[in-house]
Amino acid sequence: MAESSSKDELFQLIKRFGAYITFKMSNFLTLFSQNMDSRSVSAIAGLAIAVVFTWRLLRSPTNPQRRQPKRSSTRASSSGANVQPNTSLATYGIATSSDDTRTQSFDDFIQPVKPTLGQIVRQKLNDGRKVGICPLECSCAPIVTCRLVGIILEETTPEDIQKQVTVRSSVLEVMLEITKYCDLYLMERVVDDESERRILQALEDAGVFASGGLVKDKVLFCSTESGRTSFVRQLEPDWHIDTNPEVISQLARFIKYQLHVSPNKPERTAANVYSATSLEQFFGFM
């Protein structure tokens, strides 16, 4: 503490001495400013430089003591510098997390939208004529013929229809979508007239005719399998849907596309014959 006090006193003494010299120099310059020549100016400048140099030299021992706070500040600054990379890394981590969130949101945004049942129906059945979306009144709307038993109805044989007729609820939506974009004809072999009445009543009760896409005149009946084959050939559909492999085989040469519906999903017998366990399974609606 004594050493520090003595150094402060020395500094104050040097400071007062410098102020005194400055005062004297000011008086000297005032008295002789009118008669100064170049030599006098040089002498005065040299004296001033000598005084300043001497004052700085004498002041230097006190510098370390006065610069201690700066060194502490330097340490703090150095410590801050050490912290800064971590802060930067933390900031970078936050930015990276934010970027990942934005990227994920963008991926979700551009993720392909699942097509609707109507879009799937149009895509698959329009392959028959390679046309776009056409109203039913348009002549280019694809024509589709479909058997009732085992596809639209729960019953699997014409004989079962004599007992009862049940429309499969799972196929209703698919069938209604088909009637929106295609000219649909339903057909079946029946044993008697009562079976015809039962089928038409079951379809009406299920709301098949309510949409207007399918009318009763487009539900055709015959007494033999050959009769159904004749119906199909006369209508010349783009697609025919059936459960009888013999009918599928006979029509393969005449119909552009066919769908063979069977619980066992048999292998394709021809390039233009597709197979599925049900109509709704073919359109991915299960």
C-alpha positions as CSV (number, residue, x, y, z in Angstrom):
1,M,0.0,0.0,0.0
2,A,2.9,2.4,0.9
3,E,4.6,1.7,-2.4
4,S,1.4,2.4,-4.3
5,S,0.9,5.7,-2.4
6,S,4.5,6.9,-3.2
7,K,4.0,6.1,-6.9
8,D,0.8,8.1,-6.9
9,E,2.5,11.1,-5.3
10,L,5.4,10.9,-7.8
11,F,2.8,10.9,-10.6
12,Q,1.1,14.0,-9.2
13,L,4.4,15.7,-8.9
14,I,5.3,15.0,-12.5
15,K,1.9,16.1,-13.6
16,R,2.3,19.5,-11.7
17,F,5.8,19.9,-13.2
18,G,4.4,19.4,-16.7
19,A,1.7,21.9,-16.1
20,Y,4.3,24.4,-14.8
21,I,6.4,23.9,-17.9
22,T,3.4,24.3,-20.1
23,F,2.5,27.6,-18.3
24,K,6.0,28.9,-18.7
25,M,6.2,28.0,-22.3
26,S,2.9,29.8,-22.9
27,N,4.3,33.0,-21.3
28,F,7.6,32.6,-23.2
29,L,5.8,32.3,-26.5
30,T,3.6,35.3,-25.7
31,L,6.7,37.5,-25.0
32,F,8.7,36.6,-27.9
33,S,6.2,35.8,-30.6
34,Q,6.7,39.1,-32.3
35,N,10.5,38.7,-32.6
36,M,10.9,35.0,-33.3
37,D,12.9,33.7,-36.2
38,S,13.2,30.2,-37.6
39,R,15.9,29.3,-35.1
40,S,13.8,30.3,-32.1
41,V,10.9,28.2,-33.4
42,S,13.1,25.2,-33.8
43,A,14.5,25.6,-30.3
44,I,11.1,25.9,-28.8
45,A,9.8,22.9,-30.7
46,G,12.8,20.8,-29.6
47,L,12.3,21.9,-26.0
48,A,8.6,21.0,-26.1
49,I,9.4,17.5,-27.6
50,A,12.0,17.0,-24.8
51,V,9.5,17.9,-22.1
52,V,6.8,15.6,-23.5
53,F,9.3,12.7,-23.9
54,T,10.6,13.2,-20.4
55,W,7.0,13.3,-19.0
56,R,6.0,10.1,-20.7
57,L,9.2,8.4,-19.6
58,L,8.6,9.3,-16.0
59,R,5.0,8.3,-16.2
60,S,5.7,4.8,-17.5
61,P,6.4,3.1,-14.1
62,T,2.8,3.9,-13.0
63,N,1.3,2.3,-16.2
64,P,1.2,-1.3,-15.0
65,Q,-0.7,-0.2,-11.9
66,R,-3.2,1.8,-13.8
67,R,-3.6,-0.8,-16.6
68,Q,-4.6,-3.6,-14.2
69,P,-8.3,-3.0,-14.7
70,K,-7.7,-3.3,-18.4
71,R,-6.0,-6.7,-17.9
72,S,-8.9,-7.8,-15.9
73,S,-11.2,-6.6,-18.6
74,T,-9.0,-8.5,-21.1
75,R,-9.5,-11.6,-19.0
76,A,-13.2,-11.0,-19.0
77,S,-13.1,-10.3,-22.7
78,S,-11.0,-13.5,-23.2
79,S,-13.5,-15.4,-21.1
80,G,-16.3,-13.9,-23.2
81,A,-14.4,-15.0,-26.3
82,N,-14.4,-18.5,-24.9
83,V,-18.1,-18.4,-24.2
84,Q,-18.9,-16.9,-27.6
85,P,-18.2,-20.0,-29.7
86,N,-20.5,-22.0,-27.4
87,T,-23.1,-19.3,-27.7
88,S,-22.6,-19.3,-31.5
89,L,-22.9,-23.1,-31.4
90,A,-26.0,-22.9,-29.4
91,T,-27.4,-20.3,-31.8
92,Y,-26.4,-22.5,-34.7
93,G,-28.1,-25.4,-33.0
94,I,-31.3,-23.4,-32.6
95,A,-31.1,-22.3,-36.2
96,T,-30.5,-25.8,-37.3
97,S,-33.5,-27.1,-35.3
98,S,-35.6,-24.3,-36.8
99,D,-34.3,-25.2,-40.3
100,D,-35.2,-28.9,-39.7
101,T,-38.7,-27.8,-38.6
102,R,-39.2,-25.7,-41.7
103,T,-37.8,-28.6,-43.9
104,Q,-40.2,-31.0,-42.3
105,S,-43.1,-28.7,-42.7
106,F,-42.2,-28.2,-46.4
107,D,-41.9,-32.0,-46.8
108,D,-45.3,-32.4,-45.3
109,F,-46.6,-29.7,-47.6
110,I,-45.3,-31.2,-50.8
111,Q,-46.2,-34.8,-49.8
112,P,-48.4,-36.3,-52.5
113,V,-52.1,-36.0,-51.7
114,K,-53.9,-39.4,-51.6
115,P,-56.2,-39.6,-54.6
116,T,-59.9,-39.9,-54.0
117,L,-62.0,-42.9,-55.0
118,G,-63.5,-41.0,-57.9
119,Q,-60.0,-40.1,-59.2
120,I,-58.9,-43.7,-59.0
121,V,-62.1,-44.9,-60.8
122,R,-61.5,-42.4,-63.6
123,Q,-57.9,-43.3,-63.9
124,K,-58.4,-47.0,-64.1
125,L,-61.5,-47.2,-66.2
126,N,-60.6,-44.3,-68.6
127,D,-57.7,-46.4,-69.8
128,G,-60.3,-48.1,-72.0
129,R,-60.6,-45.2,-74.3
130,K,-57.9,-42.9,-73.0
131,V,-60.3,-40.0,-72.4
132,G,-60.5,-37.4,-69.7
133,I,-63.3,-36.6,-67.4
134,C,-66.5,-36.9,-69.5
135,P,-70.1,-36.5,-68.4
136,L,-72.4,-39.5,-68.9
137,E,-74.2,-37.7,-71.7
138,C,-70.9,-37.6,-73.7
139,S,-70.5,-40.4,-76.2
140,C,-66.8,-40.9,-75.2
141,A,-67.7,-41.9,-71.6
142,P,-66.4,-45.5,-71.0
143,I,-69.0,-48.2,-71.1
144,V,-68.8,-50.8,-68.3
145,T,-70.7,-54.0,-68.1
146,C,-70.8,-55.9,-64.8
147,R,-72.3,-59.1,-63.5
148,L,-74.4,-58.8,-60.3
149,V,-74.0,-62.2,-58.5
150,G,-70.7,-62.4,-56.5
151,I,-69.8,-58.8,-57.3
152,I,-72.7,-56.4,-56.5
153,L,-74.7,-59.0,-54.6
154,E,-73.8,-61.1,-51.6
155,E,-75.4,-64.2,-53.3
156,T,-73.0,-66.2,-55.4
157,T,-75.4,-68.2,-57.7
158,P,-78.6,-67.5,-59.5
159,E,-80.3,-70.1,-57.3
160,D,-79.5,-68.2,-54.2
161,I,-81.4,-65.2,-55.6
162,Q,-84.6,-67.2,-55.4
163,K,-84.3,-67.1,-51.6
164,Q,-83.1,-63.6,-51.0
165,V,-81.2,-60.7,-52.5
166,T,-78.6,-58.6,-50.6
167,V,-76.6,-55.8,-52.0
168,R,-73.1,-55.6,-50.7
169,S,-72.7,-52.4,-48.7
170,S,-68.9,-52.3,-49.2
171,V,-69.3,-52.1,-53.0
172,L,-72.1,-49.4,-53.1
173,E,-69.8,-46.4,-53.0
174,V,-67.5,-47.8,-55.7
175,M,-70.5,-48.6,-58.0
176,L,-71.9,-45.1,-57.5
177,E,-68.6,-43.6,-58.5
178,I,-68.5,-45.7,-61.6
179,T,-72.0,-44.5,-62.6
180,K,-70.7,-40.8,-62.3
181,Y,-68.1,-41.2,-65.0
182,C,-69.1,-44.3,-66.9
183,D,-72.1,-45.8,-68.7
184,L,-72.7,-48.8,-66.5
185,Y,-74.9,-51.8,-67.3
186,L,-75.6,-54.5,-64.8
187,M,-76.6,-58.0,-66.0
188,E,-77.4,-61.4,-64.5
189,R,-78.7,-64.8,-65.3
190,V,-81.9,-65.6,-63.5
191,V,-84.1,-68.6,-63.0
192,D,-87.5,-66.9,-62.9
193,D,-89.2,-63.6,-63.1
194,E,-89.5,-63.3,-59.3
195,S,-85.7,-63.2,-59.2
196,E,-85.7,-60.2,-61.5
197,R,-88.2,-58.4,-59.3
198,R,-86.1,-59.2,-56.2
199,I,-82.9,-57.9,-57.7
200,L,-84.5,-54.6,-58.9
201,Q,-86.2,-54.1,-55.5
202,A,-82.9,-54.7,-53.6
203,L,-81.0,-52.3,-55.8
204,E,-83.7,-49.6,-55.4
205,D,-83.7,-50.1,-51.6
206,A,-79.9,-49.7,-51.5
207,G,-80.3,-46.3,-53.3
208,V,-78.6,-47.4,-56.5
209,F,-81.1,-45.7,-58.7
210,A,-81.4,-42.5,-56.6
211,S,-78.3,-40.9,-58.0
212,G,-79.6,-41.0,-61.5
213,G,-76.4,-42.5,-62.8
214,L,-78.1,-45.9,-63.2
215,V,-81.6,-46.6,-64.4
216,K,-83.6,-49.8,-64.2
217,D,-83.5,-50.1,-68.0
218,K,-79.8,-50.7,-67.7
219,V,-80.2,-53.8,-65.5
220,L,-80.4,-56.7,-68.0
221,F,-81.5,-60.3,-67.4
222,C,-81.0,-63.5,-69.3
223,S,-81.6,-67.2,-68.7
224,T,-78.2,-68.6,-69.8
225,E,-74.5,-67.7,-69.5
226,S,-74.3,-67.5,-73.2
227,G,-77.0,-64.8,-73.1
228,R,-74.8,-62.7,-70.9
229,T,-71.9,-63.1,-73.3
230,S,-74.2,-61.9,-76.1
231,F,-75.2,-58.9,-74.1
232,V,-71.6,-57.9,-73.6
233,R,-70.6,-58.3,-77.2
234,Q,-73.6,-56.2,-78.4
235,L,-72.8,-53.4,-76.0
236,E,-69.0,-53.5,-76.9
237,P,-67.9,-52.1,-73.5
238,D,-64.5,-50.8,-72.6
239,W,-64.6,-52.9,-69.5
240,H,-66.5,-56.1,-68.6
241,I,-66.5,-57.4,-65.0
242,D,-67.4,-61.0,-64.3
243,T,-66.9,-64.0,-62.0
244,N,-67.2,-66.8,-64.6
245,P,-63.8,-67.7,-66.0
246,E,-65.4,-69.2,-69.1
247,V,-67.2,-66.0,-70.0
248,I,-63.9,-64.0,-69.4
249,S,-62.1,-66.4,-71.7
250,Q,-64.7,-66.2,-74.5
251,L,-64.7,-62.3,-74.4
252,A,-61.0,-61.8,-74.2
253,R,-60.7,-61.5,-77.9
254,F,-63.5,-58.9,-78.2
255,I,-63.4,-56.7,-75.1
256,K,-60.5,-54.4,-74.6
257,Y,-60.3,-54.8,-70.8
258,Q,-61.8,-57.3,-68.4
259,L,-61.8,-57.8,-64.6
260,H,-62.1,-61.3,-63.3
261,V,-63.4,-61.2,-59.7
262,S,-62.7,-64.3,-57.7
263,P,-62.1,-64.9,-53.9
264,N,-58.9,-66.8,-54.9
265,K,-57.6,-64.0,-57.2
266,P,-56.5,-66.3,-60.1
267,E,-53.6,-65.5,-62.3
268,R,-54.1,-63.4,-65.4
269,T,-55.1,-65.4,-68.4
270,A,-54.5,-62.7,-70.9
271,A,-52.8,-59.3,-71.1
272,N,-56.1,-57.5,-71.1
273,V,-57.6,-59.5,-68.2
274,Y,-57.1,-58.2,-64.7
275,S,-58.0,-60.1,-61.5
276,A,-59.1,-59.1,-58.0
277,T,-60.8,-60.6,-55.0
278,S,-63.6,-57.9,-55.2
279,L,-64.5,-54.8,-57.1
280,E,-63.6,-52.6,-54.2
281,Q,-60.2,-54.3,-53.9
282,F,-59.4,-53.6,-57.5
283,F,-59.9,-49.9,-56.8
284,G,-58.1,-50.0,-53.5
285,F,-61.2,-49.2,-51.5
286,M,-61.0,-51.7,-48.7
